[in-house]
Amino acid sequence: MSKYSKRSRNHQQSGGDFESNTELLATTFAMLTEVQVSETIGVSLQTLRNWRCMGRCLPYHKIGRLVRYHPNDVARFLESSKVAVGVSQ
């Protein structure tokens, strides 16, 4: 049994508290930094920052001074920018 499944079981038994809820959430997904996102989507860090300031960017989370992106939001952004190419005959 992994330590996370044990925590989850303990969480269910104890009714949970803020700290255990936060730990469980942190193990559910990892947020991406702006550097990771800029490398993933192939734009410079400054371009990503400019997009964010202009409201042209994908959704992000602001945690204090930190900017973080959810991987699903990055995937949706990439999917939405896909250009369909028609088949010519």
ZAMAR-953367 format. One record per atom (N, C-alpha, C, O): residue number from 1; atom name; x, y, z. Coordinates in nm, 4 decimals, padded with zeros to 6 digits. Each point is the difference from the previous one (the first is absolute). Layout:
SITE     k    a          u          v          w
SITE   NUM   CA          X          Y          Z
...
END
This chain:
SITE     k    a          u          v          w
SITE     1    N    00.0841   -00.1175    00.0000
SITE     1   CA   -00.0841    00.1175    00.0000
SITE     1    C    00.0890    00.1244    00.0000
SITE     1    O    00.0943    00.0100    00.0784
SITE     2    N   -00.1252    00.0831   -00.1662
SITE     2   CA    00.0816    00.1208   -00.0074
SITE     2    C   -00.0349    00.0947    00.1145
SITE     2    O   -00.1049   -00.0121    00.0631
SITE     3    N    00.1950    00.1060   -00.0381
SITE     3   CA   -00.0251    00.0957    00.1074
SITE     3    C   -00.1198    00.0884   -00.0312
SITE     3    O   -00.0660    00.0491    00.0916
SITE     4    N    00.0368   -00.0279   -00.2214
SITE     4   CA   -00.1114    00.0858   -00.0368
SITE     4    C   -00.1337   -00.0691    00.0227
SITE     4    O   -00.0954    00.0631    00.0455
SITE     5    N    00.0874   -00.1910   -00.0765
SITE     5   CA   -00.1263   -00.0697    00.0234
SITE     5    C   -00.0259   -00.0118    00.1500
SITE     5    O   -00.1151    00.0032    00.0435
SITE     6    N    00.2215   -00.0168    00.0357
SITE     6   CA   -00.0153   -00.0046    00.1454
SITE     6    C   -00.0496    00.1349    00.0509
SITE     6    O   -00.0867    00.0049    00.0873
SITE     7    N    00.1403    00.1039   -00.1405
SITE     7   CA   -00.0462    00.1328    00.0397
SITE     7    C   -00.1465    00.0180   -00.0366
SITE     7    O   -00.0790    00.0533    00.0779
SITE     8    N    00.0441   -00.0987   -00.1977
SITE     8   CA   -00.1374    00.0134   -00.0445
SITE     8    C   -00.0940   -00.0765    00.0926
SITE     8    O   -00.1068    00.0499    00.0353
SITE     9    N    00.1461   -00.1704    00.0037
SITE     9   CA   -00.0814   -00.0803    00.0910
SITE     9    C   -00.0103    00.0691    00.1352
SITE     9    O   -00.1083    00.0073    00.0580
SITE    10    N    00.2201    00.0433   -00.0075
SITE    10   CA   -00.0012    00.0715    00.1274
SITE    10    C   -00.0866    00.1247   -00.0088
SITE    10    O   -00.0710    00.0333    00.0949
SITE    11    N    00.0766    00.0348   -00.2070
SITE    11   CA   -00.0795    00.1200   -00.0226
SITE    11    C   -00.1486   -00.0338    00.0086
SITE    11    O   -00.0768    00.0726    00.0632
SITE    12    N    00.0367   -00.1815   -00.1261
SITE    12   CA   -00.1404   -00.0399    00.0017
SITE    12    C   -00.0441   -00.0374    00.1406
SITE    12    O   -00.1131    00.0296    00.0384
SITE    13    N    00.1985   -00.0932    00.0382
SITE    13   CA   -00.0354   -00.0429    00.1340
SITE    13    C   -00.0080    00.1172    00.0967
SITE    13    O   -00.0881    00.0035    00.0859
SITE    14    N    00.1781    00.0913   -00.0990
SITE    14   CA    00.0071    00.1086    00.0975
SITE    14    C   -00.0905    00.1169   -00.0339
SITE    14    O   -00.0165    00.0906    00.0818
SITE    15    N   -00.0423   -00.0904   -00.2002
SITE    15   CA   -00.0823    00.1136   -00.0401
SITE    15    C    00.0811    00.1060   -00.0703
SITE    15    O   -00.0567    00.0900   -00.0619
SITE    16    N    00.1901   -00.0987    00.0701
SITE    16   CA    00.0890    00.0898   -00.0725
SITE    16    C    00.0136    00.1354    00.0664
SITE    16    O   -00.0839    00.0416    00.0799
SITE    17    N    00.1909    00.0253   -00.1150
SITE    17   CA    00.0229    00.1363    00.0428
SITE    17    C    00.0660    00.0727   -00.1151
SITE    17    O    00.0276   -00.0602   -00.1038
SITE    18    N   -00.0020    00.1881    00.1205
SITE    18   CA    00.0555    00.0793   -00.1092
SITE    18    C    00.1326   -00.0547   -00.0481
SITE    18    O    00.0222   -00.0098   -00.1206
SITE    19    N    00.0668   -00.0263    00.2124
SITE    19   CA    00.1328   -00.0473   -00.0382
SITE    19    C   -00.0074   -00.1291   -00.0809
SITE    19    O    00.0680   -00.0128   -00.1018
SITE    20    N   -00.1488   -00.0825    00.1453
SITE    20   CA   -00.0089   -00.1256   -00.0744
SITE    20    C   -00.0689    00.0210   -00.1338
SITE    20    O    00.0347   -00.0664   -00.0976
SITE    21    N   -00.1321    00.1578    00.0904
SITE    21   CA   -00.0640    00.0314   -00.1278
SITE    21    C    00.1003    00.0601   -00.0967
SITE    21    O   -00.0013   -00.0320   -00.1188
SITE    22    N    00.0882    00.1186    00.1687
SITE    22   CA    00.1013    00.0635   -00.0831
SITE    22    C    00.0999   -00.1032   -00.0507
SITE    22    O    00.0389    00.0035   -00.1168
SITE    23    N    00.0029   -00.0949    00.2034
SITE    23   CA    00.0932   -00.1047   -00.0414
SITE    23    C   -00.0621   -00.0894   -00.1057
SITE    23    O    00.0662   -00.0366   -00.0971
SITE    24    N   -00.1919    00.0014    00.1151
SITE    24   CA   -00.0686   -00.0844   -00.0970
SITE    24    C   -00.0112    00.0711   -00.1342
SITE    24    O    00.0212   -00.0617   -00.1044
SITE    25    N   -00.0536    00.1886    00.1057
SITE    25   CA   -00.0092    00.0777   -00.1224
SITE    25    C    00.1348    00.0091   -00.0701
SITE    25    O    00.0070   -00.0110   -00.1224
SITE    26    N    00.0998    00.0308    00.1987
SITE    26   CA    00.1339    00.0125   -00.0574
SITE    26    C    00.0437   -00.1295   -00.0679
SITE    26    O    00.0759    00.0037   -00.0968
SITE    27    N   -00.1226   -00.1177    00.1462
SITE    27   CA    00.0389   -00.1266   -00.0622
SITE    27    C   -00.0878   -00.0315   -00.1211
SITE    27    O    00.0324   -00.0901   -00.0774
SITE    28    N   -00.1422    00.1622    00.0600
SITE    28   CA   -00.0904   -00.0255   -00.1108
SITE    28    C    00.0567    00.0517   -00.1320
SITE    28    O   -00.0085   -00.0692   -00.1014
SITE    29    N    00.0652    00.1871    00.1008
SITE    29   CA    00.0600    00.0551   -00.1213
SITE    29    C    00.1135    00.0940    00.0361
SITE    29    O    00.0044    00.0559    00.1096
SITE    30    N    00.0862   -00.0400   -00.2028
SITE    30   CA    00.1124    00.0908    00.0194
SITE    30    C   -00.0212    00.1215   -00.0894
SITE    30    O   -00.0274   -00.0139   -00.1192
SITE    31    N    00.0399    00.1302    00.1758
SITE    31   CA   -00.0141    00.1224   -00.0769
SITE    31    C    00.1313    00.0271   -00.0727
SITE    31    O    00.1071   -00.0397    00.0458
SITE    32    N   -00.1170    00.1073   -00.1586
SITE    32   CA    00.1168    00.0310   -00.0818
SITE    32    C    00.0420    00.1447    00.0213
SITE    32    O   -00.0842    00.0878    00.0190
SITE    33    N    00.2137   -00.0637   -00.0223
SITE    33   CA    00.0514    00.1365    00.0103
SITE    33    C   -00.0116    00.0681   -00.1356
SITE    33    O   -00.0247   -00.0650   -00.1015
SITE    34    N    00.0427    00.1965    00.1010
SITE    34   CA   -00.0071    00.0725   -00.1266
SITE    34    C    00.1159   -00.0380   -00.0923
SITE    34    O   -00.0148    00.0037   -00.1222
SITE    35    N    00.1283   -00.0395    00.1787
SITE    35   CA    00.1138   -00.0445   -00.0819
SITE    35    C   -00.0349   -00.1323   -00.0688
SITE    35    O    00.0261   -00.0170   -00.1191
SITE    36    N   -00.0849   -00.0762    00.1939
SITE    36   CA   -00.0383   -00.1282   -00.0586
SITE    36    C   -00.1032    00.0188   -00.1105
SITE    36    O    00.0080   -00.0649   -00.1043
SITE    37    N   -00.1041    00.1527    00.1265
SITE    37   CA   -00.1038    00.0238   -00.1006
SITE    37    C    00.0591    00.0661   -00.1240
SITE    37    O   -00.0339   -00.0381   -00.1120
SITE    38    N    00.1215    00.1363    00.1299
SITE    38   CA    00.0581    00.0677   -00.1168
SITE    38    C    00.0804   -00.0984   -00.0842
SITE    38    O   -00.0031    00.0070   -00.1228
SITE    39    N    00.0750   -00.0987    00.1876
SITE    39   CA    00.0746   -00.1017   -00.0743
SITE    39    C   -00.0943   -00.0990   -00.0678
SITE    39    O    00.0260   -00.0435   -00.1122
SITE    40    N   -00.1342    00.0080    00.1791
SITE    40   CA   -00.0954   -00.0969   -00.0548
SITE    40    C   -00.0704    00.0534   -00.1232
SITE    40    O   -00.0143   -00.0714   -00.0993
SITE    41    N   -00.0302    00.1973    00.1046
SITE    41   CA   -00.0755    00.0528   -00.1137
SITE    41    C    00.0883    00.0696   -00.1021
SITE    41    O   -00.0481    00.0411   -00.1057
SITE    42    N    00.1767   -00.0272    00.1358
SITE    42   CA    00.0948    00.0518   -00.0982
SITE    42    C    00.0006    00.1505   -00.0175
SITE    42    O    00.0252    00.0500   -00.1096
SITE    43    N   -00.0529    00.0226    00.2172
SITE    43   CA    00.0115    00.1463   -00.0057
SITE    43    C    00.0961    00.0444    00.1090
SITE    43    O    00.0265   -00.0734    00.0951
SITE    44    N    00.0248    00.1938   -00.1102
SITE    44   CA    00.0927    00.0493    00.1020
SITE    44    C   -00.0761    00.0303    00.1292
SITE    44    O   -00.1215    00.0196   -00.0003
SITE    45    N    00.1955   -00.0166    00.1085
SITE    45   CA   -00.0584    00.0320    00.1295
SITE    45    C   -00.0621    00.1394   -00.0035
SITE    45    O   -00.1081    00.0213    00.0550
SITE    46    N    00.1760    00.0735   -00.1194
SITE    46   CA   -00.0533    00.1360   -00.0076
SITE    46    C   -00.1296    00.0053   -00.0799
SITE    46    O   -00.0907    00.0753    00.0355
SITE    47    N    00.0801   -00.1540   -00.1432
SITE    47   CA   -00.1233   -00.0048   -00.0774
SITE    47    C   -00.1145   -00.0527    00.0849
SITE    47    O   -00.1099    00.0554   -00.0026
SITE    48    N    00.1345   -00.1615    00.0774
SITE    48   CA   -00.1022   -00.0557    00.0885
SITE    48    C   -00.0441    00.1042    00.1027
SITE    48    O   -00.1191    00.0134    00.0278
SITE    49    N    00.2141    00.0595    00.0278
SITE    49   CA   -00.0331    00.1046    00.0970
SITE    49    C   -00.0802    00.1125   -00.0649
SITE    49    O   -00.0954    00.0508    00.0590
SITE    50    N    00.1339   -00.0122   -00.1801
SITE    50   CA   -00.0747    00.1036   -00.0720
SITE    50    C   -00.1433   -00.0452   -00.0266
SITE    50    O   -00.0942    00.0763    00.0209
SITE    51    N    00.0777   -00.1998   -00.0669
SITE    51   CA   -00.1339   -00.0542   -00.0244
SITE    51    C   -00.0838    00.0050    00.1273
SITE    51    O   -00.1175    00.0367   -00.0036
SITE    52    N    00.1784   -00.0738    00.1159
SITE    52   CA   -00.0718   -00.0019    00.1269
SITE    52    C   -00.0467    00.1408    00.0363
SITE    52    O   -00.1140    00.0174    00.0429
SITE    53    N    00.1994    00.0825   -00.0593
SITE    53   CA   -00.0358    00.1391    00.0323
SITE    53    C   -00.1074    00.0544   -00.0926
SITE    53    O   -00.0817    00.0825    00.0410
SITE    54    N    00.0812   -00.1282   -00.1658
SITE    54   CA   -00.0977    00.0461   -00.0984
SITE    54    C   -00.1285   -00.0816    00.0035
SITE    54    O   -00.0955    00.0316   -00.0711
SITE    55    N    00.0922   -00.1355    00.1527
SITE    55   CA   -00.1191   -00.0836    00.0079
SITE    55    C   -00.0160   -00.0952   -00.1171
SITE    55    O   -00.1098   -00.0502   -00.0238
SITE    56    N    00.2164    00.0245   -00.0494
SITE    56   CA   -00.0061   -00.0862   -00.1175
SITE    56    C    00.0489   -00.1411    00.0297
SITE    56    O    00.0144   -00.0815   -00.0911
SITE    57    N    00.0100    00.0535    00.2134
SITE    57   CA    00.0669   -00.1240    00.0358
SITE    57    C   -00.0971   -00.1035    00.0545
SITE    57    O   -00.1182    00.0272    00.0210
SITE    58    N    00.1710   -00.1450    00.0009
SITE    58   CA   -00.0768   -00.1065    00.0606
SITE    58    C   -00.0222    00.0276    00.1486
SITE    58    O    00.0717    00.0809    00.0588
SITE    59    N   -00.1697   -00.1469    00.0025
SITE    59   CA   -00.0263    00.0245    00.1423
SITE    59    C    00.1212   -00.0314    00.0867
SITE    59    O    00.0765   -00.0921   -00.0286
SITE    60    N   -00.0605    00.1698    00.1342
SITE    60   CA    00.1121   -00.0220    00.0906
SITE    60    C   -00.0445    00.0253    00.1428
SITE    60    O   -00.1059    00.0580    00.0240
SITE    61    N    00.1873   -00.1019    00.0698
SITE    61   CA   -00.0252    00.0207    00.1420
SITE    61    C    00.1083    00.0916    00.0541
SITE    61    O    00.1183   -00.0188   -00.0286
SITE    62    N   -00.1581    00.1160    00.1051
SITE    62   CA    00.0941    00.0917    00.0640
SITE    62    C    00.0000   -00.0340    00.1483
SITE    62    O   -00.1003    00.0190    00.0688
SITE    63    N    00.2129   -00.0694   -00.0202
SITE    63   CA    00.0141   -00.0394    00.1392
SITE    63    C    00.1095    00.0875    00.0595
SITE    63    O    00.1188   -00.0288   -00.0147
SITE    64    N   -00.1595    00.1351    00.0813
SITE    64   CA    00.0975    00.0986    00.0457
SITE    64    C    00.0660    00.0622   -00.1223
SITE    64    O   -00.0674    00.0572   -00.0857
SITE    65    N    00.1993   -00.0690    00.0785
SITE    65   CA    00.0735    00.0497   -00.1167
SITE    65    C    00.0152   -00.1058   -00.1079
SITE    65    O    00.0451    00.0300   -00.1106
SITE    66    N   -00.0822   -00.1528    00.1415
SITE    66   CA    00.0203   -00.1110   -00.0935
SITE    66    C   -00.1114   -00.0072   -00.1035
SITE    66    O   -00.1163    00.0266    00.0305
SITE    67    N    00.1524   -00.0623   -00.1511
SITE    67   CA   -00.0961   -00.0250   -00.1065
SITE    67    C    00.0114   -00.1471   -00.0347
SITE    67    O    00.1090   -00.0498   -00.0280
SITE    68    N   -00.2216   -00.0193    00.0299
SITE    68   CA   -00.0018   -00.1433   -00.0293
SITE    68    C   -00.1124   -00.0312   -00.0972
SITE    68    O   -00.1037    00.0664   -00.0016
SITE    69    N    00.1267   -00.1690   -00.0795
SITE    69   CA   -00.0963   -00.0434   -00.1003
SITE    69    C   -00.0371   -00.1454    00.0247
SITE    69    O    00.0852   -00.0811    00.0362
SITE    70    N   -00.2121    00.0484   -00.0558
SITE    70   CA   -00.0441   -00.1380    00.0116
SITE    70    C    00.0302   -00.0697   -00.1331
SITE    70    O   -00.0268    00.0565   -00.1060
SITE    71    N    00.0817   -00.1775    00.1097
SITE    71   CA    00.0339   -00.0710   -00.1239
SITE    71    C   -00.1179   -00.0158   -00.0960
SITE    71    O    00.0189    00.0063   -00.1214
SITE    72    N   -00.1405   -00.0267    00.1736
SITE    72   CA   -00.1165   -00.0139   -00.0872
SITE    72    C   -00.0292    00.1288   -00.0756
SITE    72    O   -00.0424   -00.0046   -00.1155
SITE    73    N    00.0645    00.1197    00.1792
SITE    73   CA   -00.0212    00.1282   -00.0671
SITE    73    C    00.1008    00.0191   -00.1131
SITE    73    O   -00.0340    00.0532   -00.1056
SITE    74    N    00.1571   -00.0963    00.1279
SITE    74   CA    00.1029    00.0095   -00.1046
SITE    74    C   -00.0375   -00.0905   -00.1167
SITE    74    O    00.0128    00.0397   -00.1158
SITE    75    N   -00.0589   -00.1607    00.1454
SITE    75   CA   -00.0401   -00.0937   -00.1051
SITE    75    C   -00.1176    00.0559   -00.0801
SITE    75    O   -00.0018   -00.0104   -00.1227
SITE    76    N   -00.0969    00.0699    00.1915
SITE    76   CA   -00.1149    00.0594   -00.0704
SITE    76    C    00.0446    00.1170   -00.0879
SITE    76    O   -00.0501    00.0165   -00.1112
SITE    77    N    00.1440    00.0648    00.1607
SITE    77   CA    00.0519    00.1123   -00.0778
SITE    77    C    00.0653   -00.0501   -00.1288
SITE    77    O   -00.0236    00.0541   -00.1080
SITE    78    N    00.1056   -00.1578    00.1210
SITE    78   CA    00.0660   -00.0558   -00.1182
SITE    78    C   -00.1013   -00.0588   -00.0968
SITE    78    O    00.0126    00.0168   -00.1213
SITE    79    N   -00.1127   -00.0853    00.1742
SITE    79   CA   -00.1028   -00.0601   -00.0854
SITE    79    C   -00.0803    00.1078   -00.0726
SITE    79    O   -00.0349   -00.0166   -00.1169
SITE    80    N    00.0058    00.1267    00.1857
SITE    80   CA   -00.0795    00.1063   -00.0612
SITE    80    C    00.0761    00.0764   -00.1082
SITE    80    O   -00.0607    00.0651   -00.0850
SITE    81    N    00.1943   -00.0734    00.0884
SITE    81   CA    00.0787    00.0721   -00.1001
SITE    81    C    00.0363   -00.0874   -00.1201
SITE    81    O    00.0725    00.0427   -00.0899
SITE    82    N   -00.1244   -00.1657    00.0901
SITE    82   CA    00.0290   -00.0907   -00.1111
SITE    82    C   -00.0698    00.0500   -00.1265
SITE    82    O   -00.1160    00.0409    00.0039
SITE    83    N    00.1875   -00.0447   -00.1147
SITE    83   CA   -00.0544    00.0410   -00.1285
SITE    83    C   -00.0299   -00.1254   -00.0804
SITE    83    O    00.0881   -00.0827   -00.0235
SITE    84    N   -00.2146    00.0695   -00.0187
SITE    84   CA   -00.0380   -00.1158   -00.0798
SITE    84    C    00.0421    00.0236   -00.1448
SITE    84    O   -00.0197    00.1083   -00.0551
SITE    85    N    00.0772   -00.2106   -00.0043
SITE    85   CA    00.0438    00.0092   -00.1391
SITE    85    C   -00.0912   -00.0895   -00.0827
SITE    85    O   -00.0154   -00.1189    00.0277
SITE    86    N   -00.0440    00.1786   -00.1291
SITE    86   CA   -00.0908   -00.0754   -00.0861
SITE    86    C    00.0764   -00.0876   -00.0967
SITE    86    O    00.1141    00.0290   -00.0361
SITE    87    N   -00.1787   -00.1369   -00.0053
SITE    87   CA    00.0602   -00.0922   -00.0970
SITE    87    C   -00.0443    00.0427   -00.1382
SITE    87    O   -00.1197    00.0058   -00.0283
SITE    88    N    00.2159    00.0242   -00.0586
SITE    88   CA   -00.0352    00.0390   -00.1368
SITE    88    C   -00.0002   -00.1212   -00.0899
SITE    88    O    00.0745   -00.0955    00.0219
SITE    89    N   -00.1592    00.1000   -00.1239
SITE    89   CA   -00.0063   -00.1140   -00.0933
SITE    89    C    00.0495    00.0374   -00.1339
SITE    89    O    00.0018   -00.0833   -00.0907
END
